[in-house]
């Protein structure tokens, strides 16, 4: 590693870009200098291989370290994106099976500084997304003097197929994340980062992934703090019929395949398919079925035990935690006013539709009675979701993320410091959302425009910029000190963000002002009662 001086935002004191060379254990790379939207300099190292290409016999297998290279690898361009099933995040990058690349961004080129590190896991339902600068430009975070790491992991059939046995254990997308995290722990000091001050954070499927790293002993010791946006350990969607699902996919490619074929045959058959054919075939099954699975007990397993039981017993990585949701996540899932009304009518006509599909009620449970308990918690005994459409959105937001978030905050607070938030700021990113009187206005994913520079979602009003400064300050304070409000700050309105305790659950509402509030505990208490009384054990999610 060459020591090449210091770069201060706005004033460049380092030598020319050609000196941005890092000598990694696998080979040397040369980064490049970039300018933020505020015309401030930072340094980027793009497209670094953190694993060998997962192709051929390595498809469906846990990632292995990259092969060493000779010479100096150009790290001024991002690597290819992984194959995806839904085009939520078009980033313009080539799409390849060889896609396991990592990006490192630093505000300074003083490697002795040892800055805190923020390791981002992107969302996208485990079927789309990437670590692309286009969506996750770290400019705003870098202004707070932290290093940011982004990366790709395998998605869809490449990352989340399993045969339910040793033929394909599954969860290789999570294992990609694990190797990227190990790579960061091992190498970040070469970029001026402190390997003992890594905070992992992610949103949606990324937040669920963070939740799983909190539970997996494979991730133990690799990070010292975690932030879950709109997803956590108890909101993970699991693939509970993995073997049946992979057979369905194989039958799309060859209708002669049946349950009589062994799982080894299915694996070998799928290995012979081109990446394009495998990805195309996956569009003909439930694309939302490509999610994590509880693996069989094996030394290669990332997670095998039920999530809820791990949290209750304290068998998780007990690091300080921030977790939360946006004020009305359901706006992104009930995608129009008409869809919201249709859902409301369904709930009014049949209260059993309110019972979460992820729940496994005890065999003797009266489903109608359970459904009525849920209905009463939201609209009262004779109430109507269609008449009170705001409660339809509230129920749906609770059902997708908020209920699980509150429960995880409650359980984890018995073992570690927990801070809970709600992002309620109605700014430029949220303006296109439809509105329902009495409901929140901030949809799923909206908060990220105030944390990252997202090229498709520019912000720019004075209120936007103030919220962005507050949001990044809270998050980077936590990465630096394990406390989002370590001291009085005029920017943060001199507020002290209260920790969650099991008997006093509060959250920080991030709106035009920062205010500590309490969630609707009446509805939450009803959910807890139903879960404790009618749900079959062992419990997995909440």
C-alpha positions as CSV (number, residue, x, y, z in Angstrom):
1,X,0.0,0.0,0.0
2,X,1.4,3.4,-0.9
3,X,0.8,6.3,1.5
4,X,-0.2,9.1,-0.9
5,X,-1.3,12.0,1.3
6,X,-4.6,13.5,2.3
7,X,-7.7,14.8,0.5
8,X,-9.9,17.4,2.3
9,X,-13.3,18.1,0.9
10,X,-13.1,20.9,-1.6
11,X,-9.3,21.1,-1.5
12,X,-7.2,18.4,-3.0
13,X,-3.9,17.8,-1.3
14,X,-3.1,14.3,-2.7
15,X,-1.0,13.4,-5.7
16,X,-2.6,12.6,-9.0
17,X,-5.2,9.9,-9.4
18,X,-2.7,7.4,-10.7
19,X,-1.3,7.1,-7.2
20,X,-4.6,5.6,-5.8
21,X,-3.2,2.1,-5.7
22,X,-4.1,-0.5,-3.1
23,X,-2.2,-3.8,-2.8
24,X,-4.8,-6.3,-1.8
25,X,-3.8,-9.9,-0.9
26,X,-5.2,-11.0,-4.3
27,X,-3.6,-8.3,-6.4
28,X,-3.3,-4.6,-6.9
29,X,-6.1,-2.2,-7.8
30,X,-6.1,1.4,-8.9
31,X,-9.0,3.6,-7.9
32,X,-10.2,7.0,-9.0
33,X,-11.2,10.4,-7.7
34,X,-14.9,11.5,-7.9
35,X,-16.8,14.7,-7.1
36,X,-19.9,14.7,-5.0
37,X,-23.0,16.7,-5.8
38,X,-21.6,19.4,-3.5
39,X,-18.4,19.5,-5.6
40,X,-16.4,17.7,-2.8
41,X,-13.8,15.2,-3.7
42,X,-13.9,11.6,-2.6
43,X,-12.2,8.4,-3.7
44,X,-13.8,5.3,-5.3
45,X,-12.6,1.8,-5.9
46,X,-15.2,0.0,-8.1
47,X,-15.7,-3.5,-9.3
48,X,-13.3,-5.3,-7.0
49,X,-13.8,-9.1,-7.1
50,X,-14.5,-10.4,-3.6
51,X,-15.2,-13.9,-4.9
52,X,-14.4,-16.2,-7.8
53,X,-17.0,-16.1,-10.6
54,X,-19.9,-18.4,-9.4
55,X,-20.2,-20.1,-12.7
56,X,-20.1,-23.7,-13.9
57,X,-19.9,-26.1,-11.0
58,X,-19.8,-23.1,-8.6
59,X,-23.4,-22.2,-9.5
60,X,-25.6,-22.8,-6.4
61,X,-22.5,-23.3,-4.3
62,X,-21.2,-21.0,-1.5
63,X,-18.8,-18.4,-2.9
64,X,-15.1,-19.0,-2.7
65,X,-12.3,-16.3,-2.6
66,X,-11.2,-14.7,-5.9
67,X,-8.3,-16.0,-7.9
68,X,-5.2,-13.8,-7.6
69,X,-4.4,-11.5,-10.5
70,X,-1.2,-10.0,-11.8
71,X,-0.6,-6.3,-12.7
72,X,-2.8,-3.5,-11.5
73,X,-6.5,-3.9,-12.0
74,X,-8.5,-0.8,-13.1
75,X,-11.0,0.0,-10.3
76,X,-12.6,3.0,-12.0
77,X,-15.6,1.2,-13.4
78,X,-18.3,-0.9,-11.6
79,X,-18.5,-4.6,-12.3
80,X,-21.4,-6.3,-14.0
81,X,-24.7,-6.6,-12.1
82,X,-26.2,-10.0,-11.2
83,X,-29.1,-11.5,-13.1
84,X,-32.4,-10.2,-11.8
85,X,-36.1,-11.1,-12.3
86,X,-37.8,-7.7,-11.8
87,X,-36.4,-4.5,-13.2
88,X,-37.1,-2.2,-10.3
89,X,-33.5,-0.8,-10.4
90,X,-32.2,-0.5,-13.9
91,X,-28.6,0.6,-13.5
92,X,-27.3,0.3,-17.1
93,X,-24.6,-2.2,-16.1
94,X,-24.0,-5.4,-18.0
95,X,-25.9,-8.4,-16.5
96,X,-23.8,-11.5,-16.0
97,X,-23.5,-14.5,-13.7
98,X,-20.0,-13.4,-12.9
99,X,-21.2,-10.5,-10.8
100,X,-19.7,-10.7,-7.3
101,X,-18.0,-7.3,-7.1
102,X,-17.6,-4.9,-4.2
103,X,-17.1,-1.1,-4.2
104,X,-15.3,1.0,-1.6
105,X,-15.7,4.7,-1.1
106,X,-13.6,6.9,1.2
107,X,-13.7,10.7,1.8
108,X,-10.0,10.8,2.5
109,X,-6.8,9.2,1.3
110,X,-5.0,9.1,4.7
111,X,-4.9,5.4,5.4
112,X,-3.7,6.0,9.0
113,X,-7.0,7.7,9.8
114,X,-8.9,4.4,10.4
115,X,-12.4,5.7,9.7
116,X,-15.7,3.9,10.7
117,X,-17.1,1.8,8.0
118,X,-20.7,1.5,6.8
119,X,-21.4,-1.7,4.9
120,X,-24.6,-1.5,2.7
121,X,-26.8,-4.5,1.7
122,X,-29.2,-3.5,-1.0
123,X,-32.9,-4.5,-1.2
124,X,-35.0,-5.7,-4.0
125,X,-37.0,-8.7,-2.7
126,X,-34.0,-11.0,-3.2
127,X,-34.7,-10.9,-7.0
128,X,-33.4,-7.5,-8.1
129,X,-31.0,-4.7,-7.3
130,X,-27.3,-4.1,-7.1
131,X,-24.8,-2.0,-5.2
132,X,-24.7,0.4,-8.1
133,X,-23.6,4.0,-7.6
134,X,-26.6,5.1,-9.6
135,X,-28.9,4.2,-6.7
136,X,-26.5,4.1,-3.8
137,X,-24.2,7.0,-4.3
138,X,-22.5,7.5,-0.9
139,X,-21.8,11.2,-1.3
140,X,-24.0,12.4,1.6
141,X,-22.6,9.8,4.1
142,X,-19.0,10.5,3.1
143,X,-19.4,14.1,4.1
144,X,-19.7,12.8,7.6
145,X,-16.2,11.2,7.4
146,X,-17.1,7.5,7.2
147,X,-16.1,4.9,4.6
148,X,-19.0,3.3,2.7
149,X,-19.0,-0.2,1.1
150,X,-21.5,-1.5,-1.4
151,X,-21.6,-4.8,-3.4
152,X,-23.6,-7.2,-5.4
153,X,-24.9,-10.6,-4.3
154,X,-26.6,-13.4,-6.2
155,X,-30.4,-13.0,-6.7
156,X,-33.4,-15.1,-7.8
157,X,-32.6,-18.7,-8.8
158,X,-28.9,-18.1,-8.6
159,X,-29.0,-16.9,-5.0
160,X,-32.0,-18.6,-3.4
161,X,-32.8,-22.0,-4.8
162,X,-32.5,-25.0,-2.5
163,X,-33.3,-28.7,-2.7
164,X,-33.8,-28.9,1.1
165,X,-30.8,-31.2,1.4
166,X,-27.1,-31.3,0.7
167,X,-27.5,-31.3,-3.1
168,X,-28.2,-27.5,-2.9
169,X,-28.2,-26.3,0.7
170,X,-29.5,-22.8,-0.4
171,X,-29.0,-19.2,0.8
172,X,-25.9,-18.7,-1.4
173,X,-27.0,-15.1,-1.8
174,X,-26.7,-14.7,2.0
175,X,-23.4,-16.5,1.8
176,X,-22.2,-14.0,-0.8
177,X,-23.1,-11.2,1.6
178,X,-21.1,-13.1,4.3
179,X,-18.0,-13.4,2.1
180,X,-18.2,-9.7,1.1
181,X,-18.4,-8.8,4.8
182,X,-15.4,-11.0,5.6
183,X,-13.5,-9.3,2.7
184,X,-14.3,-5.9,4.2
185,X,-13.2,-7.0,7.6
186,X,-9.9,-8.3,6.2
187,X,-9.1,-5.5,3.7
188,X,-10.7,-2.3,4.8
189,X,-7.7,-1.0,6.7
190,X,-5.9,-0.8,3.4
191,X,-8.4,1.9,2.4
192,X,-8.1,3.8,5.7
193,X,-11.1,2.0,7.4
194,X,-11.2,0.6,10.9
195,X,-12.1,-3.1,10.8
196,X,-13.3,-3.0,14.4
197,X,-15.9,-0.3,13.5
198,X,-18.0,-1.9,10.9
199,X,-21.8,-1.1,10.9
200,X,-23.9,-3.2,8.6
201,X,-27.1,-1.6,7.2
202,X,-29.7,-2.4,4.6
203,X,-33.2,-1.8,3.4
204,X,-36.2,-4.1,2.6
205,X,-34.6,-7.5,1.6
206,X,-31.4,-5.8,2.7
207,X,-32.9,-5.1,6.1
208,X,-34.1,-8.7,6.3
209,X,-30.6,-9.8,5.4
210,X,-29.2,-7.6,8.2
211,X,-31.7,-9.4,10.5
212,X,-30.3,-12.7,9.4
213,X,-26.7,-11.7,9.9
214,X,-27.8,-10.7,13.4
215,X,-29.0,-14.3,13.9
216,X,-26.3,-16.3,12.1
217,X,-23.2,-17.3,14.1
218,X,-21.4,-17.3,10.8
219,X,-21.4,-13.5,10.9
220,X,-20.3,-13.3,14.6
221,X,-17.5,-10.8,15.1
222,X,-17.7,-9.3,11.7
223,X,-19.6,-6.1,12.6
224,X,-20.1,-4.1,15.8
225,X,-23.5,-2.4,15.0
226,X,-26.5,-2.9,12.7
227,X,-29.3,-0.8,11.1
228,X,-32.4,-2.4,9.6
229,X,-34.5,-0.3,7.3
230,X,-38.0,-1.7,6.6
231,X,-37.1,-5.3,7.3
232,X,-35.7,-7.2,10.2
233,X,-35.1,-10.7,11.6
234,X,-38.8,-11.2,12.3
235,X,-40.1,-10.0,8.9
236,X,-38.1,-12.4,6.8
237,X,-40.2,-14.2,4.1
238,X,-39.0,-17.8,4.1
239,X,-39.2,-20.4,1.4
240,X,-40.7,-23.3,3.5
241,X,-41.3,-25.7,0.6
242,X,-37.9,-25.3,-1.1
243,X,-37.8,-28.8,-2.7
244,X,-41.3,-28.4,-4.2
245,X,-40.4,-25.0,-5.5
246,X,-37.1,-26.1,-7.2
247,X,-39.0,-29.0,-8.9
248,X,-41.6,-26.6,-10.2
249,X,-38.8,-24.5,-11.8
250,X,-37.1,-27.5,-13.3
251,X,-40.4,-28.6,-14.8
252,X,-40.7,-25.3,-16.7
253,X,-37.5,-26.2,-18.5
254,X,-38.3,-29.9,-18.9
255,X,-41.9,-31.1,-18.3
256,X,-40.6,-34.7,-18.1
257,X,-39.1,-34.0,-14.7
258,X,-41.1,-35.3,-11.7
259,X,-40.7,-36.0,-8.0
260,X,-39.2,-39.3,-9.0
261,X,-36.0,-37.5,-10.0
262,X,-33.5,-37.2,-7.2
263,X,-32.4,-33.8,-6.0
264,X,-28.9,-34.5,-7.3
265,X,-30.5,-35.0,-10.8
266,X,-32.3,-31.7,-10.4
267,X,-29.1,-29.9,-9.4
268,X,-27.1,-31.4,-12.3
269,X,-29.9,-30.6,-14.8
270,X,-30.0,-27.0,-13.7
271,X,-26.3,-26.7,-13.8
272,X,-26.4,-27.5,-17.5
273,X,-28.8,-24.7,-18.3
274,X,-27.5,-21.4,-19.6
275,X,-27.8,-18.5,-17.1
276,X,-30.3,-16.8,-19.5
277,X,-32.5,-19.8,-19.8
278,X,-32.5,-20.4,-16.1
279,X,-33.4,-16.8,-15.4
280,X,-36.1,-16.7,-18.1
281,X,-37.7,-19.9,-16.8
282,X,-37.8,-18.4,-13.3
283,X,-40.3,-15.8,-14.5
284,X,-42.9,-18.6,-14.9
285,X,-43.0,-19.6,-11.3
286,X,-43.7,-17.4,-8.3
287,X,-40.9,-14.8,-8.5
288,X,-41.4,-13.9,-4.9
289,X,-40.6,-17.5,-4.0
290,X,-36.8,-16.8,-4.4
291,X,-36.2,-16.0,-0.7
292,X,-34.1,-17.4,2.1
293,X,-34.7,-20.8,3.6
294,X,-34.1,-22.5,6.9
295,X,-31.3,-24.9,5.9
296,X,-30.7,-28.4,7.2
297,X,-28.2,-28.6,10.1
298,X,-24.9,-28.5,8.3
299,X,-21.5,-26.9,8.9
300,X,-22.1,-24.8,5.7
301,X,-25.6,-23.6,6.8
302,X,-26.0,-19.9,7.3
303,X,-29.2,-20.3,9.4
304,X,-31.1,-23.4,10.5
305,X,-32.9,-22.3,13.7
306,X,-36.2,-20.4,13.8
307,X,-35.7,-16.6,14.0
308,X,-38.1,-15.8,16.9
309,X,-36.7,-18.5,19.2
310,X,-33.1,-17.2,18.6
311,X,-34.1,-13.7,19.6
312,X,-36.1,-14.7,22.7
313,X,-33.2,-16.9,24.0
314,X,-30.5,-14.3,23.2
315,X,-28.7,-16.6,20.8
316,X,-27.9,-13.8,18.3
317,X,-25.2,-11.3,17.7
318,X,-25.9,-8.8,20.5
319,X,-24.7,-5.6,18.9
320,X,-26.3,-2.1,19.2
321,X,-29.2,-1.9,16.8
322,X,-31.3,0.7,14.9
323,X,-34.4,-0.5,13.2
324,X,-37.6,1.1,11.9
325,X,-40.0,1.7,9.0
326,X,-41.5,4.5,7.0
327,X,-44.8,5.9,8.0
328,X,-46.9,4.1,5.3
329,X,-44.9,1.3,3.8
330,X,-48.1,-0.1,2.3
331,X,-48.4,2.7,-0.3
332,X,-45.8,0.8,-2.3
333,X,-47.6,-2.6,-2.0
334,X,-51.2,-1.5,-2.3
335,X,-50.1,0.5,-5.3
336,X,-53.2,2.6,-6.0
337,X,-56.2,4.0,-4.3
338,X,-58.3,1.4,-6.2
339,X,-56.1,-1.4,-4.9
340,X,-56.4,-0.1,-1.3
341,X,-60.2,0.0,-1.6
342,X,-60.2,-3.6,-3.1
343,X,-58.1,-4.8,-0.1
344,X,-60.4,-3.1,2.3
345,X,-63.5,-4.7,0.8
346,X,-61.8,-8.1,1.0
347,X,-61.1,-7.6,4.7
348,X,-64.6,-6.4,5.4
349,X,-66.1,-9.5,3.6
350,X,-63.8,-12.0,5.2
351,X,-61.9,-11.3,8.3
352,X,-59.8,-14.4,7.9
353,X,-58.0,-12.6,5.1
354,X,-56.4,-10.5,7.8
355,X,-54.5,-13.5,9.2
356,X,-50.9,-13.3,8.0
357,X,-50.1,-15.9,5.4
358,X,-46.7,-16.6,7.2
359,X,-48.6,-17.7,10.3
360,X,-49.1,-21.4,11.2
361,X,-52.1,-21.4,13.5
362,X,-52.7,-24.2,15.9
363,X,-55.0,-26.9,14.3
364,X,-57.9,-26.3,16.7
365,X,-57.8,-22.5,16.2
366,X,-61.0,-20.8,15.1
367,X,-59.8,-18.8,12.2
368,X,-62.9,-16.6,12.1
369,X,-62.5,-15.7,15.7
370,X,-58.8,-14.9,15.2
371,X,-59.7,-12.8,12.1
372,X,-62.3,-10.9,14.2
373,X,-59.7,-10.1,16.9
374,X,-57.5,-8.5,14.3
375,X,-60.5,-6.6,12.7
376,X,-61.6,-5.3,16.1
377,X,-58.1,-4.0,16.9
378,X,-58.1,-1.8,13.8
379,X,-61.7,-0.7,13.1
380,X,-63.8,-1.9,16.1
381,X,-66.4,-4.6,16.4
382,X,-68.8,-3.1,13.7
383,X,-66.2,-1.0,11.9
384,X,-65.3,-1.1,8.2
385,X,-61.9,-1.0,6.5
386,X,-63.5,0.5,3.4
387,X,-65.1,3.3,5.4
388,X,-61.8,3.8,7.3
389,X,-59.3,3.4,4.5
390,X,-56.5,4.8,6.6
391,X,-56.8,1.7,8.8
392,X,-56.5,-0.5,5.8
393,X,-53.1,1.1,5.0
394,X,-52.1,1.0,8.7
395,X,-53.0,-2.7,8.9
396,X,-51.0,-3.5,5.8
397,X,-48.0,-1.5,6.9
398,X,-48.1,-3.4,10.2
399,X,-48.5,-6.7,8.5
400,X,-45.6,-6.1,6.1
401,X,-42.9,-4.6,8.4
402,X,-44.0,-2.6,11.5
403,X,-45.4,-5.4,13.7
404,X,-42.2,-7.4,13.3
405,X,-40.0,-4.3,13.9
406,X,-41.7,-3.5,17.2
407,X,-41.4,-7.1,18.4
408,X,-37.8,-7.4,17.5
409,X,-37.0,-4.1,19.2
410,X,-38.8,-5.4,22.3
411,X,-37.0,-8.7,22.4
412,X,-33.5,-7.5,21.4
413,X,-33.7,-4.7,24.0
414,X,-33.4,-7.4,26.7
415,X,-29.8,-8.0,25.5
416,X,-28.4,-4.9,23.8
417,X,-29.0,-1.2,23.0
418,X,-31.9,-0.7,20.6
419,X,-33.1,2.4,18.9
420,X,-36.3,2.5,16.9
421,X,-37.4,5.0,14.2
422,X,-40.2,6.0,11.9
423,X,-39.4,8.1,8.8
424,X,-42.3,10.3,8.2
425,X,-40.8,13.3,6.3
426,X,-43.0,14.1,3.3
427,X,-40.5,15.4,0.9
428,X,-39.8,15.4,-2.9
429,X,-39.3,11.6,-3.1
430,X,-42.8,11.0,-1.6
431,X,-44.8,13.5,-3.7
432,X,-46.0,11.0,-6.3
433,X,-47.6,8.7,-3.6
434,X,-51.4,8.7,-3.5
435,X,-52.9,10.1,-0.3
436,X,-55.5,8.8,2.1
437,X,-56.8,11.1,4.9
438,X,-55.5,10.0,8.3
439,X,-52.7,7.8,6.8
440,X,-49.0,8.4,6.6
441,X,-47.6,9.7,3.3
442,X,-44.1,8.1,3.1
443,X,-43.9,4.8,1.2
444,X,-41.5,1.9,1.1
445,X,-38.0,3.0,-0.1
446,X,-38.7,6.7,0.1
447,X,-36.2,7.4,2.9
448,X,-33.2,6.2,0.9
449,X,-33.2,9.4,-1.2
450,X,-32.2,11.2,2.0
451,X,-29.3,8.8,2.8
452,X,-27.9,8.1,-0.6
453,X,-27.5,10.2,-3.8
454,X,-30.0,8.4,-6.0
455,X,-29.7,9.6,-9.6
456,X,-33.3,8.7,-10.5
457,X,-34.7,10.4,-7.4
458,X,-33.1,13.9,-7.0
459,X,-34.0,16.0,-4.0
460,X,-33.5,19.7,-3.6
461,X,-35.9,21.7,-1.5
462,X,-34.5,23.4,1.7
463,X,-36.7,20.9,3.7
464,X,-35.2,18.0,1.8
465,X,-31.7,19.1,2.4
466,X,-32.2,19.7,6.1
467,X,-33.8,16.2,6.5
468,X,-30.9,14.7,4.5
469,X,-28.3,16.4,6.8
470,X,-30.2,15.2,9.9
471,X,-30.7,11.6,8.6
472,X,-27.1,11.1,7.6
473,X,-25.9,12.7,10.9
474,X,-28.0,10.3,13.0
475,X,-26.7,7.3,11.0
476,X,-23.1,8.2,11.0
477,X,-23.2,9.2,14.7
478,X,-24.3,5.7,15.4
479,X,-21.5,4.2,13.2
480,X,-19.0,6.3,15.0
481,X,-20.2,6.1,18.6
482,X,-22.9,3.4,18.8
483,X,-25.3,6.2,19.8
484,X,-27.2,8.3,17.2
485,X,-27.4,11.3,19.5
486,X,-24.2,11.2,21.6
487,X,-24.3,14.9,22.5
488,X,-26.3,18.0,22.1
489,X,-26.6,19.1,18.5
490,X,-28.5,22.1,17.1
491,X,-28.9,20.3,13.8
492,X,-30.6,17.5,15.7
493,X,-32.7,19.9,17.8
494,X,-30.7,18.8,20.9
495,X,-32.9,15.7,21.1
496,X,-31.8,12.5,22.9
497,X,-33.1,9.5,21.0
498,X,-34.5,7.2,23.7
499,X,-33.5,3.6,23.8
500,X,-36.2,0.9,23.6
501,X,-36.9,-1.1,26.7
502,X,-39.3,-4.0,27.0
503,X,-41.7,-1.9,29.1
504,X,-41.2,1.4,27.4
505,X,-41.2,1.2,23.6
506,X,-40.5,4.5,21.9
507,X,-39.3,5.6,18.5
508,X,-37.8,8.7,17.0
509,X,-40.2,10.2,14.4
510,X,-38.0,11.6,11.6
511,X,-40.2,14.3,10.1
512,X,-39.9,18.1,9.7
513,X,-39.0,17.9,13.4
514,X,-37.4,15.1,15.4
515,X,-39.8,13.9,18.1
516,X,-39.8,10.8,20.4
517,X,-43.2,9.0,20.2
518,X,-44.8,5.7,21.1
519,X,-46.4,3.3,18.7
520,X,-50.0,2.1,18.9
521,X,-49.5,-0.4,21.6
522,X,-53.2,-1.5,21.6
523,X,-52.9,-3.0,18.1
524,X,-49.5,-4.4,18.9
525,X,-50.8,-6.0,22.1
526,X,-53.5,-7.7,20.1
527,X,-51.0,-9.1,17.7
528,X,-48.8,-10.4,20.6
529,X,-51.8,-12.0,22.3
530,X,-52.8,-13.8,19.0
531,X,-49.3,-14.9,18.4
532,X,-48.8,-16.3,21.9
533,X,-52.1,-18.0,22.0
534,X,-52.9,-19.3,18.5
535,X,-49.6,-19.7,16.7
536,X,-47.9,-23.1,16.5
537,X,-44.4,-23.4,18.0
538,X,-41.5,-23.1,17.4
539,X,-42.1,-19.6,16.1
540,X,-40.2,-18.4,13.1
541,X,-41.2,-14.8,12.4
542,X,-43.8,-12.4,13.9
